[in-house]
Amino acid sequence: MSLTNDRLLERSRAGDVDAFQELINQYEKKIYTIAYRFMGNHEDASDLAQEAMLKAFRSISKFRGEASFKTWLYHITANVCRDELRKRSRRHEVSLDEPLVFDEGEVPKQTADWSGVPEKLYEERELQEYLNGLIQKLTPEYRMVIVMREIQELSYEEIAIKLDCSLGTVKSRLNRARKALKDKIVSDREQMTEGKRLTK
């Protein structure tokens, strides 16, 4: 029988690697998903997810429980990704058109349990790739608020604090980001419908 999270936290703070591993296993998929939404490809997401987990282990003695462990962990992941994006931006290496690399082996981990329904699994993978592509094409400021709100599920106030901007700015960026995504989806759907009509 596994130890409770409180006990695992206590042992992790004392430097118990096994306890931390058992604790972190519960959040590993979500950490990867957050990193993937920020970075847009499997290789970077995997590297930064690992970096975030390592940073969490090194910092766990400082965790005081003001927020939930999950929230604390997701904030670390987002910060690691933002730091990496800033570094790349300074080096002029960020490409919003970078092709997405989706590791087939990771598909079951990123979807609901449809292991016995391959066609649904394929459709979910296609949809996820499509949505990730749209998110990656947003400007960095819009992409960041979308990830923080929709993936990390942060409140507007938390996002404003993290980005050091006003609540109005957060809401404005989020509305514009959502509109940009919606407009692109509608446009793509119309093009697809027109293409099918022309091929008849």
SULTATA-V834919 format. One record per pair of residues at least 12 apart in sequence whose ideal C-beta (glycine too) atoms are under 10 Angstrom apart, sorted by sequence separation. I is the first residue (numbers start at 1). J is the second residue. D is the distance in whole Angstrom. If there is no record, write none. Layout:
I_J_D, I_J_D
//
This chain:
7_19_8, 8_20_7, 11_23_9, 12_24_9, 33_45_8, 35_47_8, 36_48_9, 60_72_9, 111_123_10, 112_124_7, 134_146_10, 135_147_7, 147_159_10, 155_167_10, 156_168_10, 158_170_9, 159_171_9, 8_21_9, 32_45_6, 35_48_5, 36_49_8, 56_69_9, 59_72_9, 60_73_10, 63_76_10, 108_121_7, 111_124_5, 157_170_8, 8_22_6, 9_23_7, 31_45_9, 32_46_7, 34_48_9, 35_49_5, 107_121_6, 110_124_8, 111_125_7, 145_159_6, 148_162_7, 156_170_5, 159_173_9, 8_23_4, 34_49_8, 35_50_9, 107_122_9, 110_125_8, 135_150_9, 144_159_9, 145_160_10, 148_163_8, 155_170_10, 156_171_6, 159_174_8, 3_19_7, 7_23_10, 8_24_9, 32_48_9, 33_49_9, 35_51_9, 56_72_8, 108_124_10, 111_127_10, 135_151_9, 154_170_10, 5_22_9, 31_48_9, 32_49_5, 35_52_7, 56_73_6, 59_76_7, 107_124_8, 108_125_10, 111_128_8, 145_162_10, 5_23_6, 8_26_9, 31_49_5, 32_50_9, 34_52_8, 55_73_10, 107_125_5, 110_128_6, 144_162_9, 145_163_7, 156_174_8, 3_22_7, 30_49_10, 31_50_9, 56_75_10, 106_125_10, 144_163_7, 2_22_6, 3_23_9, 29_49_10, 32_52_9, 53_73_8, 56_76_5, 145_165_10, 2_23_10, 5_26_8, 28_49_7, 31_52_6, 32_53_10, 52_73_8, 55_76_6, 56_77_8, 104_125_8, 107_128_8, 149_170_8, 28_50_10, 31_53_7, 52_74_9, 54_76_10, 55_77_9, 141_163_8, 148_170_9, 149_171_10, 2_25_10, 52_75_10, 53_76_9, 102_125_7, 2_26_10, 52_76_5, 53_77_8, 55_79_8, 56_80_9, 102_126_10, 141_165_9, 145_169_9, 149_173_10, 150_174_9, 27_52_10, 28_53_8, 31_56_9, 51_76_9, 52_77_4, 55_80_6, 145_170_6, 149_174_6, 27_53_9, 51_77_9, 52_78_9, 54_80_9, 102_128_8, 145_171_9, 148_174_9, 52_79_8, 53_80_10, 102_129_6, 145_172_9, 146_173_9, 150_177_9, 24_52_10, 49_77_7, 52_80_5, 100_128_9, 101_129_10, 141_169_9, 145_173_5, 146_174_7, 149_177_9, 150_178_9, 24_53_6, 27_56_9, 48_77_7, 51_80_5, 52_81_8, 100_129_6, 144_173_8, 145_174_5, 149_178_9, 50_80_10, 51_81_9, 100_130_9, 102_132_8, 143_173_10, 145_175_10, 147_177_10, 49_80_9, 142_173_6, 145_176_9, 146_177_5, 150_181_10, 21_53_9, 24_56_7, 45_77_10, 48_80_5, 49_81_9, 51_83_10, 100_132_6, 141_173_6, 142_174_8, 145_177_6, 146_178_7, 20_53_9, 23_56_9, 24_57_8, 47_80_10, 48_81_5, 51_84_8, 100_133_6, 142_175_10, 144_177_9, 145_178_9, 23_57_10, 99_133_9, 139_173_9, 142_176_6, 143_177_7, 146_180_9, 48_83_9, 100_135_10, 138_173_10, 141_176_9, 142_177_4, 146_181_8, 20_56_8, 21_57_9, 24_60_10, 45_81_9, 48_84_6, 97_133_10, 100_136_7, 141_177_8, 142_178_9, 20_57_5, 23_60_9, 44_81_9, 47_84_9, 48_85_10, 99_136_9, 139_176_9, 142_179_10, 98_136_7, 138_176_9, 139_177_8, 142_180_7, 31_70_10, 34_73_9, 38_77_8, 96_135_10, 97_136_8, 138_177_6, 142_181_9, 17_57_8, 20_60_7, 30_70_8, 34_74_6, 38_78_7, 44_84_8, 96_136_6, 97_137_7, 19_60_10, 33_74_10, 34_75_10, 37_78_10, 44_85_10, 95_136_9, 96_137_6, 139_180_9, 15_57_9, 27_69_8, 31_73_7, 34_76_10, 35_77_6, 38_80_9, 39_81_6, 96_138_8, 135_177_9, 138_180_6, 26_69_9, 27_70_6, 30_73_8, 31_74_7, 34_77_5, 35_78_9, 38_81_4, 96_139_8, 137_180_9, 138_181_7, 12_56_9, 26_70_8, 30_74_7, 33_77_9, 34_78_6, 37_81_9, 38_82_7, 44_88_10, 96_140_8, 137_181_9, 12_57_7, 15_60_9, 24_69_10, 31_76_9, 32_77_9, 35_80_8, 36_81_9, 39_84_7, 135_180_10, 14_60_10, 15_61_8, 23_69_8, 27_73_6, 31_77_5, 34_80_10, 35_81_6, 38_84_8, 39_85_8, 94_140_7, 134_180_8, 135_181_7, 138_184_9, 13_60_6, 14_61_8, 26_73_10, 27_74_8, 30_77_8, 31_78_10, 34_81_7, 38_85_7, 96_143_8, 134_181_5, 137_184_8, 12_60_5, 13_61_5, 134_182_10, 12_61_9, 13_62_9, 24_73_8, 31_80_10, 35_84_9, 39_88_10, 13_63_7, 23_73_9, 27_77_9, 131_181_8, 134_184_6, 9_60_8, 12_63_9, 89_140_7, 133_184_10, 134_185_7, 9_63_7, 44_98_9, 86_140_9, 130_184_10, 131_185_9, 134_188_9, 40_95_9, 85_140_7, 130_185_9, 9_65_8, 40_96_8, 45_101_9, 12_69_9, 40_97_10, 41_98_7, 44_101_9, 46_103_8, 40_98_6, 41_99_8, 42_100_8, 43_101_7, 45_103_9, 82_140_9, 85_143_9, 130_188_8, 6_65_10, 39_98_9, 40_99_9, 41_100_6, 42_101_5, 85_144_8, 9_69_6, 40_100_6, 41_101_5, 42_102_6, 43_103_9, 46_106_9, 8_69_9, 40_101_9, 41_102_8, 42_103_4, 45_106_9, 41_103_9, 42_104_10, 82_144_7, 5_68_10, 6_69_10, 42_105_9, 81_144_9, 5_69_7, 36_100_9, 42_106_7, 5_70_10, 82_147_10, 36_102_9, 78_144_9, 81_147_8, 82_148_9, 78_147_7, 36_106_9, 78_148_6, 75_148_10, 78_151_9, 32_106_8, 36_110_8, 74_148_9, 77_151_10, 78_152_6, 77_152_8, 33_109_9, 78_154_8, 29_106_9, 32_109_8, 33_110_7, 74_151_9, 75_152_8, 32_110_8, 74_152_5, 74_153_8, 75_154_8, 29_109_6, 74_154_8, 82_162_8, 28_109_9, 29_110_7, 71_152_8, 82_163_9, 71_153_9, 70_153_10, 71_154_8, 75_158_9, 79_162_8, 78_162_7, 71_158_9, 75_162_8, 41_132_9, 67_158_9, 36_128_9, 40_132_6, 40_133_8, 37_131_9, 33_128_10, 37_132_7, 40_135_7, 41_136_9, 36_132_7, 40_136_4, 38_135_9, 39_136_9, 40_137_9, 37_135_6, 38_136_10, 36_135_10, 37_136_9, 38_140_10, 40_143_9, 38_143_8, 37_143_8, 38_144_8, 37_144_10, 37_146_8, 38_147_6, 37_147_5, 38_148_10, 36_147_10, 37_148_10, 35_147_10, 34_147_7, 37_150_8, 38_151_9, 33_147_10, 34_148_9, 37_151_5, 38_152_10, 36_151_9, 37_152_9, 35_151_10, 34_151_5, 33_151_6, 34_152_6, 33_152_10, 30_151_8, 30_152_9, 30_153_10
//
